[in-house]
Amino acid sequence: MLSYLAARASRHTCKSLLLCALLVSPLAMAAYPEKPIQLIVPWAAGGGSDAAARGIAAALEKELGVTINVVNRAGGNGVVGHSVMASARPDGYTLGFITGELNMMHWQGLTKLTYENFTPIAMTNYDYPGVQVAANAPYDSVSDLLETIRTQPKGTIKASGTGLGGIWHVAFAGLLLEQGIEPDKITFVPSQGAAPAMVELAAGSIQLVPTSVPEARSMIDAGRAKGLAILSPERNPAFPDIPTLKESLGSDYSLGEWRGIAGPKNLPPEIVATLEAALEKAYNSELYQDYMHKLGFGIEWRNAADFSTFLEKNNTYMGGIIEKIGMKK
């Protein structure tokens, strides 16, 4: 009888503390990660987000010792992929490569998702857009292009490079406003990313692609496109012949695309800590640094806490920009 009561008391104690379940749980015993991790990219393969994601994924694999499967889920100007990330189980095996559109989509009424639906882990990339036209375009400078947009009828210039209201669209619209030109003077054709837009540019279907210069590199190197300017404070070392807006127009305007790793909301702190430490090593690795420099992508590190602060401030800033260009809903 006494042994029965003791056993019953022991079981009651275990249940109250959830200790027994944890001690026998295989998940509790397993060290994270123990299987492949899926990294969702909300843009098409071949674009800048895809390339930047694959670079950090390759370096992270070496640090964690498991496969990182990059999965492209394009659509809805980033809404589809970001929604997949946010709805994933918060177990560390489905992560997302969140992009600047996360702080833009909800201001435009495209989704209710915000940065608060995610657990920031680390920011690993920041890129400024270039202004690309076809190699045979009659513009020798960005001022020539802007003068055409200013003086010609609406729709003379068709542009693409992202979804309607995406970062490259918003960045160029902001430049037009800064130069006293109404953003609707150009017709922006939505695309699933820079890669398909550059193909359309080379084919003559559109006249302008504002996107990060690395995303335009293959067409520039092939002699089918040329860069007129870059919307950054300094020239990109990988593209030293492309001037900044300051050099071309005397303008200090700049706006770029950030990218980083995040998990769904409520990702356990211990998993965040493991991933954050591994990502910092991956970011500083020769593999990642050489890869990004070779392609001309910008690199910028923020740990989980700093990334969280950045997301909050950037969200407010982007809301202001989107309101100014008339796209806030």
Sequence and secondary structure as in RCSB ss.txt:
>XXXX:A:sequence
MLSYLAARASRHTCKSLLLCALLVSPLAMAAYPEKPIQLIVPWAAGGGSDAAARGIAAALEKELGVTINVVNRAG
GNGVVGHSVMASARPDGYTLGFITGELNMMHWQGLTKLTYENFTPIAMTNYDYPGVQVAANAPYDSVSDLLETIR
TQPKGTIKASGTGLGGIWHVAFAGLLLEQGIEPDKITFVPSQGAAPAMVELAAGSIQLVPTSVPEARSMIDAGRA
KGLAILSPERNPAFPDIPTLKESLGSDYSLGEWRGIAGPKNLPPEIVATLEAALEKAYNSELYQDYMHKLGFGIE
WRNAADFSTFLEKNNTYMGGIIEKIGMKK
>XXXX:A:secstr
 HHHHHHHHHHHHHHHHTHHHHHH HHHHS S  S EEEEESS TTSHHHHHHHHHHHHHHHHHSS EEEEE   
GGGHHHHHHHHHS SSSSEEEEEEGGGGTTGGGTS S  GGGEEEEEEEEEE EEEEEETT S SSHHHHHHHHH
HS TTSSEE SSSTTSHHHHHHHHHHHHTT  GGGSEE   SSHHHHHHHHHHTS SBEEEEHHHHHHHHHTTSE
EEEEESSSS  TTSTTS BHHHHHS      EEEEEEEETT  HHHHHHHHHHHHHHHHSHHHHHHHHHHT    
 B HHHHHHHHHHHHHHHHHHHHHTT   
